[in-house]
């Protein structure tokens, strides 16, 4: 089986009332079940959930989300911020 390319992967977007726009979401596994949260503010996202392909993320306001070269000390600060 061939590996999926970034442009073929599905991402879940929904409307975040705190950020007042459509945002990428992540899953939170709470005791009462799983729920979608905003990747920016961790607020609950329950409205207008829909899937988009990676290629369509730029139309939703996300630019440069695909790392073509992998982590190579590009100066993003992500590893230092997260303590990895």
Beta strands, then each sheet from edge to edge (+ up, - down):
strand 1: 10-16
strand 2: 21-30
strand 3: 33-38
strand 4: 47-53
sheet 1: 3+ 2- 1+ 4-
end
